[in-house]
Amino acid sequence: MRPVFSLCLNLALVCASAAPQTACRLRERFRLNGMYRKGDVVLGGLFEVHFLTVFPELSFNSEPEQPTCERLDFPGFQAAQTMIFAIEEINKNPDLLPNITLGFHLYDNCVKLAVAFRAATALISGTEESFSDLGCTGSPPVLGIVGDPGSTHSIAISSVLGLFRVPMVQYNRGPTLVDSPAALLAL
């Protein structure tokens, strides 16, 4: 039984590597809550602006609708507004970054990891749509991301962002749930 499994695995790997490379194409569109301002350098942000996610009923007869976010989380909204304020203050001072304008692209993660992953994908791709493969090249439109306040979410998201060489800095309003130094270094 083991040689058959090994043979099938090797055959699958050979077929996958021999398949013609497809161009990067977008597979689906996300509906995300966000704010954007153009700039020479754009910083991304993931914030908990809403704390209740309503998932639609699944019928299995059609494609499922995307979840909606409800109930405003004032501390999360304040954190997003603080980032916007800081960027505006930096842009107002010509001595800090002469001839460079900072922009931002902020998303609400609705306290759900799946929504945060979609938002992170939107930040590194420059669209609210997902990639079908990792054959996409070019630099991401954001220089870095101010990340999810939840440490477990941040570790998961930073592992994906690391593939695209996009750094993430975590802000945290509460205790960190990270025990290992290696996990902290991932952030």
C-alpha positions as CSV (number, residue, x, y, z in Angstrom):
1,M,0.0,0.0,0.0
2,R,2.8,2.4,0.9
3,P,4.6,2.1,-2.5
4,V,1.3,2.8,-4.3
5,F,0.8,6.0,-2.2
6,S,4.4,7.1,-2.9
7,L,4.0,6.5,-6.6
8,C,0.7,8.4,-6.7
9,L,2.3,11.3,-4.8
10,N,5.3,11.4,-7.1
11,L,3.1,11.3,-10.2
12,A,1.0,14.1,-8.9
13,L,4.0,16.2,-8.2
14,V,5.5,15.6,-11.7
15,C,2.1,16.4,-13.4
16,A,1.8,19.6,-11.3
17,S,5.3,20.8,-12.2
18,A,4.8,19.9,-15.9
19,A,1.5,21.8,-16.2
20,P,1.7,25.0,-18.1
21,Q,2.1,28.1,-15.9
22,T,-1.0,30.2,-15.9
23,A,-1.0,33.9,-15.5
24,C,-2.1,35.4,-12.3
25,R,-5.8,35.7,-12.4
26,L,-8.4,36.8,-9.8
27,R,-10.9,34.3,-8.6
28,E,-13.4,36.0,-6.4
29,R,-14.3,39.5,-5.1
30,F,-14.4,40.2,-1.4
31,R,-16.7,42.8,0.1
32,L,-14.6,44.4,2.8
33,N,-15.2,47.5,5.0
34,G,-12.3,49.8,4.5
35,M,-10.8,53.3,4.0
36,Y,-8.2,54.4,1.5
37,R,-6.1,57.5,0.7
38,K,-3.5,57.6,-2.1
39,G,0.1,58.3,-1.4
40,D,3.6,57.8,-2.7
41,V,4.0,55.2,0.0
42,V,0.9,53.3,1.2
43,L,0.7,51.7,4.7
44,G,-1.9,49.0,5.3
45,G,-3.9,48.4,8.5
46,L,-6.2,45.7,10.0
47,F,-8.4,46.9,12.8
48,E,-11.3,45.5,14.8
49,V,-13.9,48.2,13.9
50,H,-16.9,45.9,14.3
51,F,-17.2,43.0,16.8
52,L,-20.2,41.0,15.5
53,T,-20.1,39.0,12.3
54,V,-23.4,37.8,10.9
55,F,-23.1,34.8,8.6
56,P,-25.8,34.2,6.0
57,E,-27.8,31.0,6.0
58,L,-26.4,28.4,3.8
59,S,-28.8,26.7,1.3
60,F,-26.2,24.7,-0.8
61,N,-28.3,25.7,-3.8
62,S,-26.3,28.8,-4.7
63,E,-23.0,30.4,-3.9
64,P,-22.9,31.6,-0.3
65,E,-23.2,35.3,0.5
66,Q,-20.4,36.9,2.4
67,P,-20.8,37.7,6.1
68,T,-21.7,41.2,7.2
69,C,-20.1,43.1,10.1
70,E,-22.3,44.8,12.7
71,R,-21.9,46.6,16.1
72,L,-19.2,49.2,16.2
73,D,-16.2,48.6,18.5
74,F,-15.2,52.1,19.6
75,P,-11.6,51.2,20.7
76,G,-11.0,49.5,17.4
77,F,-12.4,52.5,15.5
78,Q,-10.3,54.8,17.6
79,A,-7.1,52.8,16.7
80,A,-7.9,53.1,13.0
81,Q,-8.6,56.9,13.4
82,T,-5.3,57.2,15.3
83,M,-3.4,55.7,12.4
84,I,-5.1,58.1,10.0
85,F,-4.3,61.0,12.3
86,A,-0.6,60.0,12.6
87,I,-0.3,59.7,8.8
88,E,-1.9,63.1,8.3
89,E,0.4,64.7,10.8
90,I,3.4,63.2,9.1
91,N,2.2,64.5,5.7
92,K,1.7,68.0,7.1
93,N,5.3,68.3,8.4
94,P,7.7,68.8,5.4
95,D,10.7,68.1,7.6
96,L,9.7,64.5,8.3
97,L,9.4,63.0,4.8
98,P,10.2,65.7,2.3
99,N,8.6,65.2,-1.1
100,I,6.9,61.9,0.0
101,T,3.3,61.6,0.8
102,L,2.1,58.7,3.0
103,G,-1.2,57.0,2.1
104,F,-3.2,54.3,3.9
105,H,-5.4,51.4,3.1
106,L,-7.3,50.2,6.2
107,Y,-9.7,47.3,6.6
108,D,-12.1,46.1,9.3
109,N,-11.4,42.5,10.3
110,C,-14.7,42.1,12.2
111,V,-12.8,40.0,14.8
112,K,-12.8,37.1,12.4
113,L,-9.6,35.4,11.1
114,A,-11.2,34.6,7.8
115,V,-12.1,38.3,7.2
116,A,-8.6,39.3,8.4
117,F,-7.0,36.9,5.8
118,R,-9.2,38.4,3.1
119,A,-8.2,41.9,4.1
120,A,-4.5,40.9,4.2
121,T,-4.8,39.4,0.7
122,A,-6.5,42.6,-0.5
123,L,-3.6,44.6,0.9
124,I,-0.8,42.6,-0.7
125,S,-2.6,42.3,-4.0
126,G,-3.9,45.8,-4.3
127,T,-7.4,44.7,-4.9
128,E,-10.3,43.2,-2.9
129,E,-9.9,40.0,-4.9
130,S,-8.0,36.8,-4.2
131,F,-5.2,35.3,-6.2
132,S,-5.6,31.8,-7.7
133,D,-1.9,31.0,-7.4
134,L,1.4,32.3,-6.1
135,G,2.8,32.9,-9.6
136,C,2.0,36.6,-9.3
137,T,5.1,38.8,-9.4
138,G,5.8,42.5,-8.6
139,S,6.0,44.4,-5.4
140,P,2.9,44.7,-3.2
141,P,1.2,48.0,-3.1
142,V,1.6,48.4,0.6
143,L,5.0,48.9,2.3
144,G,3.9,47.4,5.6
145,I,0.8,46.6,7.6
146,V,-0.2,47.7,11.1
147,G,-1.7,44.4,12.1
148,D,-4.5,42.7,13.9
149,P,-4.6,43.4,17.6
150,G,-5.1,39.7,18.4
151,S,-1.8,38.0,18.8
152,T,-3.1,34.6,17.5
153,H,-4.5,36.3,14.4
154,S,-1.4,38.3,13.9
155,I,0.8,35.3,13.9
156,A,-1.4,33.5,11.3
157,I,-1.6,36.6,9.1
158,S,2.2,37.4,9.4
159,S,3.1,33.9,8.2
160,V,1.2,34.6,5.0
161,L,2.5,38.1,4.6
162,G,6.0,36.8,5.0
163,L,5.7,34.9,1.7
164,F,5.3,38.3,0.0
165,R,8.0,40.0,2.2
166,V,5.5,42.4,3.7
167,P,6.3,43.3,7.3
168,M,3.5,43.5,9.9
169,V,3.6,45.4,13.2
170,Q,1.1,44.4,15.8
171,Y,-0.6,46.9,18.0
172,N,-2.2,45.4,21.1
173,R,-4.8,46.7,23.5
174,G,-4.6,43.8,25.8
175,P,-2.4,40.9,27.0
176,T,-0.4,39.0,24.4
177,L,-1.2,35.3,24.1
178,V,2.1,34.4,22.6
179,D,4.3,32.0,24.6
180,S,7.1,31.3,22.3
181,P,9.8,33.7,21.2
182,A,9.8,32.3,17.7
183,A,6.2,33.2,17.3
184,L,6.9,36.8,18.5
185,L,9.7,37.0,15.9
186,A,7.2,36.1,13.2
187,L,5.5,39.4,14.0
